[in-house]
């Protein structure tokens, strides 16, 4: 722990050092506006923690998934269920506590339901990604209690195109023989603007340094392996959109289709299990400036509709033919209308938010199938009269209506106050059990103060509520992604969180950066815990050693898989952590500049009810890098150290420390009026065996080995 803290705070020293160099040459940077906030503040003015990835920084960071693209953002890690099914973790929170948005509205996928479900977004043609942490996500609802990731793709143009153009991108990756292609074209005709785009991704099983695996049933060790089996994938997307520019705003519409087929690694590879996904999406967005009003400045309308489907397909018991085990279906729409206003000295936004969707699972493998059987005696076993723990849920229609208000007030020239509240009501109509009607309330308040022209300090206090998800309430069936039999608890109460955060920023000068410290206390924190290593059920819900399988069998028959039982329960919990990121323009010379960078994060999650640590808490990280920028040539490297994670939850194992060395180089080229860049990137150049502690497939799917990616991006 002492070594981790020493290394962590060494990186923060860059933020507070070099003061003499800064004051000699103070540089005012263009403000980075946070588009996901209704007030669209600049990062330097916000009282909350944000991360914005755009422009060249985004192009350098882009990987196969949104989570991997954000993996070097402080406070953000990844679930890592193979290269396709990979979801962001924000400050140790994921699934039902993190909302993934596309242009401000829900993606309407089922990635929060299970770790083997992928997001229906390819980052290849994404224009911008914003990460909202803690209180900054308040206006997006209870399921954003941990944070929000908003992916912005500009399918609906928000400003007039100056001239028609196009962009092409292609790359090849050695670690999985993967090819990526993408193209975007845009233009205008009078006040009408349009864009069309498409992408294609195709890759094989990826290589990894030599590793071994352990069968969770028998404990048998297998290996060594140098390839992660069944980690292949193929995806494609196509989209188009247009907008009409008015004298005081715009209105636009877009459509996109995403298809993805990918294998599931780990023990699923024995059955060659794969997922076929397809998602159709419509969006409408409009912003109108209002003139002549004493209080109303503008109106923003954002609407999204999606029809999502994926099927889980594989062998049964390791032998042909392929069977569809289950199909997940979800469709719905989300809308938000916001009113930008000034009332006296207050400026703010109030609005109405609605989300309506339908969800169901078809097939014989469903976590909501109500399969639990605990036979009281032999007669009950013979007549099959056992009562399951939870009912069979065939589907659920849900509707959420919310009101929100956020206000800012300048206390003086250097101090800004803000406050926000949100009330929402969620109505769920179940097919199989009684309906539910829940209401939640959230609020936050903050203060931001400029200490001088260089430094800003801010603080924020927040209170949030989250209603337990259907899976947390009514699960009762086998869940092969977690290799467990999951049982929900319909008596779970509303989860609440109280958080405090302090942020120090420097956005002017040769050294810029941000330091954050946060502490969040949860009541009725819902988590999944293994009941006992000895308690197992088969895929039909039968308990080992029960009347169904009596002595002298004392277990399951040969060929019957036993799954450890895990139950949802609620506890008191705490999360606390530190985050830092620093950029230092260390040298300026004629023709070239040297930029040094550092980032790090440290997180602790504690089970305050039972004692000990929470599970799957990402390890402490420290990253150091350099970049040399010339007129046409740009190159650099980054070394990231992930420290040993031995702060373990129940039934967890220590994850060893590792270091990843990445490097990149790019060269600007031009042909006529067209400009492009040729790039070369190297990942894990030392070919180190590395495991993601937060991954449920840690031992079966280590991080990829040494990889070289070469590509070309051209703008016409």
Secondary structure, 3 states (H helix, E strand, C coil): CHHHHHHHHHHHHHHHCCHHHHHHCCCECCCCECCCCCCCCEHHHCCCCEEEEEHHHHHHHCCCCHHHHCCCCCCEEECCECCCECCEEECCECHHHEEEEECCEECCCCCCCCCCCCCCCCHHHCCEEEEEEHHHHHHHCHHHCCEEEEEECCCCCCCCCCCCEEEEEEEEECCCCEEEEEEEEEEEECCEEEEEEEEEEEECCCEEEEEEEECCCCCCEEEEEEECCCCCEEEEEEEEEEEEEECCEEEEEEEEEEEEEEECCHHHHHHCCEEEEEEEEEEEEEEEECCCCCCEEEEEEEEEEEEEEEEEEEEECCEEEEEEEEEEEEEEEEEEEEEEEEECCEEEEEEEEEEEEEEEEEECCCCCCCCCECCCCHHHHHHCCCCCCCCCCCEEEEEEEEEEEEEEEECCCCEEEEEEEEEEEEEEEEECCCCEEEEEEEEEEEEEEECCCCEEEEEEEEEEEECCCHHHHHCEEEECCCCEEEECCCCCCCEEEEEEEEEEEECECCEEEEEEEEEEEEEEEEEEEECCCCCEECCCCEECCCHHHCCCCCCCCCCCCCEEEEEEEEEEEEEEEEEEEEEEEEEEECCEEEEEEEEEEEEEEEECCCCCECCCCCCCEEEEEEEEEECCEEEEEEEEEECCECCCCCCCCCECCEEEEEEEEEEEEEECCEEEEEEEEEECCCCCCCCCCCCCCCCCCCCCCCEEEEEEEEEC
